[in-house]
Amino acid sequence: MIAPKIKHALPGQMGLPLDLPGEHYNFLHYDQRGIVVHWSALAAAGQRWIKLKPNDPRIPEIFRHDEGKDDTFITVNEFDGWRYIRLLRSLRAFYVDLDDQTDAYMVLDTLTDARLPPPNMIVSSGSGLHLYWLLEPLPPKCLPVWQRCQDALIRALKPLGADSAAKDCTRLLRVVGTRNRGEEVQAIVLDGHRWALRQIAFEILGTEGKKKAEVRDIRALRTSPDKAIQGSIYARWHLVFQDLLAISNHYGHSIPEGYRDKWLFLSGVALSWFTHAEGIEDEIVSLGRKHTDLEQPEIRQAMQPTLKRALLAASGHKVEWQGQKIDPRYRFRRQTLYDWIGDLIPVGLMPKMRAIIPDDEADRRDRQKQQARNRATEGRYATNYTGQGVRASNEEKRATARLLRAQGQSYRAIAADMGVSHPTIIKWCGDDGN
């Protein structure tokens, strides 16, 4: 079990201590892009929640005031306003919340055995450990890959008590230098660098389920990191959610009657696939208030089926379907999504849709992409074969080389003059080089 004072539990050579709330804030939100939400449980009513913008002049004083205070938290990620998924502005880190039975050395050993990167920072929260993997500031479109990595880290550390509920991008975590039930929240920094997403995603996702020998061989080293992180179900439902937001933004505060429940329901379904169940309810209530005139009980009723299945999935529950145990979350084919709410999509908005489209439109787009690839390929190789051992684009150069050769110049002189290799000049002139 880790000692409460993490600097005593881990020798100095393992990392540098980070002691103050302001240091924690600056370390996590370096080059801040959006709003960080600060919450203090014991602050006066109306002052518990504070939104901190980049370069907010209050920041130094707020975090000086936090020193030694009880139950103080900040968001790990940044937002455009409140901490809703749809308002996400910048992803800053992966994080795992471990219970108080966990030893820091055991954590590092477990990650090493799983061939996963160690965290940049370990925080002793007073009741457990918070692990942080720092990221270069990432835009919202990276959320599906971010969520996959977050889930993978939690799975790997589940035997050590990783909290599967603490994985949504809207999470708040305790501030270093504050207190939790009398215990000081302390931290050490093991490594101050920030990961590029494609690098750490390949480290986390590119090796999942592979044997050690397979991961370290030459074929693995030649694999593009992008191949390991593309095409997930997370990404598919994130696109669905973006399409639903585009539809709602088109109609503003008045999604037409008859479609409001469907739109809210599908929004919940999409969220259930790339965020945690605990974050769905607040998000859907907020969306319902903004884009419909439904009362809050009606909004909650519309999302209950989705929320129930999302909670089942979060607990690891499976349902039986056609003789197989599958994830309980709803699945919808592309055409089904369009059949449900396609009438809401005006002609002018359709080109912006990426997931809620009919099958014939998807086929048309696929044909266009293939035609574009074919044209690019044809353009690249069109001059490869003339039947005379030279590209059509080099015919004029070959004629010049032959003329210079006929005038008595050497192959090497022609090659140097034209910036072409010596063997190529020999080939163009149709001679054996003697």
N, C-alpha and C positions, 0 to 999 in steps of 0.2 A: 504494500500500500504506500502510495507516495506521501512523503511528509508535506505538511501544509506549506512550509517555506521552500519553494522550489529551488532556490539558490543553494540551499543546504542539501537538497536531495540530488542535485546534479552538480558535479565539480565544475569549477570555473572554466576548465579547458573545453567544456562542451558547449559553451555559449556565453554571450554577454548579457548581464542583467538589464532588464527594462523595468523601471520602477514607477514612473509617474503617469497619470492619466493623459497628460498632453503628449508625452512620448508615444504612448500607445496610439493615440489619434493620428499623430503625424506619421508614424510608421505605417499604419494601415491605409491612410488616406492621402499619401503623398501624391501631388499633382491631382488634387481633387477636381472632379468634373461636375458633380451633382450635389444634391442635398443629403447630408448625413442626419439621421434622426437620433436625438439624445433623449433618454428617458431616465428619470430618477424617481423611484417609488415613493420616497419620503418627502419629496418637494411639496410645496404648498399647492393647493388646488389651482389649476389653470397654468401652473409652471412646470408640471411634470414632463411634458413633451416639448422639446425645443428642436426646431429645424435649423441646421447649420449649413449655410451656403458657402461656396468657396470663398476664402479670404474674409469670412465674417469676422469683424473686429472683436466680437464677443468671445471668440474661441479660446484665447489664452486664459482669460479670467474664469470662464465656465469650467475649464479643466483644472485650474488651480483650486477652485472651490470644491471640485470633486474629491480631492485628496482625503482619504480616510472616511468618506461618506459610505453609507450602506446602500446596497442594491441599486447600482447605477449601470446603465447599459448604453451601447450605441449600435447602430446598424453596421454590419460589415460592408455592405454594398451601398450604392448611392442612387438617388431617385430624382425625378423631376416633380417635386411636390411631396405627396405622402408615399408611404412604403407599400405601394401596390405593384404587382408584377407588370401591369401594363405601363406603369410610369418608371420602370427601371431605366437608369441612365448609364451606370457604370458598374461592372462586376470587378471586385477587388481581390477576392481570395476564395479558396475552398476552405472549409472548416469542419471539424468533427468534435462533438461534445462527448466526452467519456465520463463514466461514473467514478465514484471515489475509491473504488477498489483497484484502480489501474496504476501500475508503476511505469514511470516514464521510460526506463530502460526496456521494459517489456514491449512498450509501444514501438520503440525504434527497432527492436529485434523482429517484431511481427511484420513491420513494413519491409525490412530487409529481406526476410524470408519470402514475402509475397512479391519481391522485386518491384516495390513501389517507392517513390521518392520520399525522403524524410520531410517533415514539416519545416518551415522557416522559423516558426516561433511556437513555443509551448507555454501555455498560460495555466497556472494553478488557480482555479476559480474559487477555491475555498470549499468546494464540494466535489471536485474532480479536475479534469484537464480539458482545456480547449486547444486544439491543434489548428494552426493556420498554415496554408500554402499560399504565399503571396503571388499575385498575378499582375502583369502589366494591365493598365486600365482597359477593360473590354467593353464593347458596345452591346446593347440588348440582343442583337441578332445571335450572339454567342451563347445565349441562355441554354439551348438544347444540349450543346456539348458540355457546358458547365454543369448542368444537372446530371448528365451521365457520369461525369468524373466524380461529382459529389456522392452519388449513389454508390459508385465502385469503391471509394475510400471507406464509406460507412460499412459496406458489406465486408471488406477486408478486416475491419476493426470491430466488427460485431461481437466476436468472442471476448473482447476486452470491455464490453459494455457500451459500445458506440450507440448514441441515441438516434434511432432511425427517424424520429420526428424533427430533429434539428438539421434539416437539409434544404429548407426552402430559401430562396434568395432574399426574402424579406426579414430574415432572422436578426434579432438583436443579441449581442453577447456582452458579458460583463467587462467593465473597464478596469484595466490594470491600475493599481494604486488605490482602489476603493476597497470596500469590505463586504464579506458575505457571511452572515451569522457569526460575526466576530473575527473571522479569518481574513487576513489581507490577501487580495488578489495580486499575484506576482507572476513574472514572466521572465523567460530567457529567450534570446534570439540566437538560433543556431546558424542561420544563414540569411543575410540581408538582401540577396538578389531577388528579383521578380521574374517569374516564369512567363515566357510567351505561351499562349494557349496551345498552339500546335505542338510545341515541344512537350509540355507536361501532359497533354491529352494522349500523346503517343506513349509516354511513359506509363500512364495509368490504363488506358484502354487498349493499346496496341499489344499488350502482353497478357491480357486477361484470358485465362483458360488454356494458355500454352505452356508446354514443358520448358524447363530451363534451357535444355540443349537447343530447342527450336527457336527460342527467343534470341539466343546469342549467336546463331550461325549467320553466315554471310547473306542468306536470303532475307533474314529479318532486317539486317542492316541496310539492305538495298530498298526496303519497302518505304514508300513515301509516308510520312506521318499523317498526311491528310486521309489516306486510305483507311486508317484505323478509326476515324471519327466521323465519317460521312454516312448519310443514308439511314439514320436511326429513326425509330418510332417517335422519339422525343422531337426530332426535327420536323417530322411530318405533322404532328399535332401542334407544334409551335406555329407552323405555317397556317394551319386551320384557324388558330386563335388570331393571328394577324389579319386574316381575311375577315373574320367576324368583327374585329375592331374597325376595319375599313368600312364595312357595311354600316356599323353603328355610327361612325363618324359622318357618313353620308347623310343619315337621317337625323343626326343630332339628338335631340331630347324626345323624339317621337317615332320610335320603331313602330310600324303599323300594327294595329290590333290584329290578332290572329297569328302573328309571328313572334310576339314578345316572349311567350313561354318557350317556343322552340329555340329562339336565339339565346336565351339565358341557359337553357338546358345544354345546348351544344357548346356554349362557352365553358360551362362547367366540365363537360366531357373532355374538351381540349386541355383545360388546365390540369385535369386529373392525370394526364399522361406525362407532363413535363414539370410538375411542381408537386409539393407535398399536400396531402389532404387538408392539413390544418390551415393552409393558406387560401383554400378555395372559397370558404364561406364569406369572409370579409370582402374578397375580391368580387364575388358575384353580387352581393348586396350593394356594393358601391356601383357596379356597372348597371344594375337594375334601377337604382335611383337616378343615375345620370342619363340613361337612354330610354327609359320607359316611365309611364305614369302609374305603374303597379305599386301597391302598398307593400311594406316590408314583409308581412306574413305571406303575401302572394309570391314574392320573390323567393323567400325561403322554401315555400312549397315546390316551386319550379325546380329548385336545385337539389332537393332531398334525395331523389334516386341516384343522381350522380355522386353526391357526397357520400352516401351509404356505400356505394361500390368502391369509391376511392379509399375510404377508411378500411374496408376489407382488404384491398390490395396492399395498403400500407402495413397491415398486420401480418401479411404473408399468406392470407387465405386464398384458396383456389376454388373454382367452381367447375363442375363437370359439364362438358359440352361434347356431344358426339363421341362419348367414351374417353375423352381426354380431360385432364385437369388443366385449366387455363386461368389466366389473370381475370379477375371479375370486372374490370373496367370495361365500359362500353366500347365497341368497335363499330365503325361505319365505313362503308366503301365510299369512294369519291363520288360516284353517281348518286348514292343515297343522300349524301350531304347536300348535293345540288338539288335533288328532288324535293328535299325538305324546305329549303329556303332560297332556291334559285330565283324565285319570282321577286325577291327583295333586291336582286342585283341589277341595276340599270345597265344599259348597253355601254355607257361610257366608263363604268367601273370594272367591267369584265376583264379588260387587259391587265388590270392590277391584281386580279385574283390569281393565286398560285396553287391553292389546294381545293377550294370549293368551286369546281368547274365540272361540266358534264364530260363524259367519256369521249365524245366525239371531238370536243375542244382539246382535250388532252392529247388525243391522237394527232390532231392537226398540228399542235405545237411540237410534238415529237417528230413529225415529218419535217417540219421547218428546221428543227435543230439538226436532223440527219442530213438534210439538203445542204445546210450551211457547212457542216463538217465535210461533206463530200466536195463542195466547192473549194474549201480550204485545202483539202488533200490534192485535188486536181491542180490547183494553183501551185502547190509545192512541188509536185512531181511532173507537171506537164512538159517540162523541158528536159526530162531525164533521158528520154529515148528517141533518137533520131534515126537509128539504124546504121549510123556511121561512127558510133563510139564517141559522140559529142552531144552536149545539150544544144538545143536550138538557140538558146540565149548566148552560146559561145561560138556560134558559126562565124561571126564577124572576126572574133579574136583568132580563130583558127586560120582564116584566110590571110590575116595580117602576118601570123607566124610563118605561113608557107611562103609569103612574098619575101619576108626578111631572110628566110632560109635560101630562097632562090637567088638572093643577092649576095649570098656567100657568108652570112653571119653564122656564128656557131650557135648550137642549141643553148648553151649556158648564157651566152650574151642575149639571146632572144628571151630566155626565161627571166633574166634579171631586168631586162627592159620592160617586159610586159607584166611583171609581178606574178608569174605563173611558175609552177614547179618544172624542173628540168625533165622528169619523165613525161609530164603532160605535153610539153612541147614536142618531144620525140614522137609521142602517140599521135598528136595532131598532124605532124608532118609526114606520117606514114612511113617512117624510117626505122631501122633497128638500132640507130644511134652510132653506128660505126662510121 
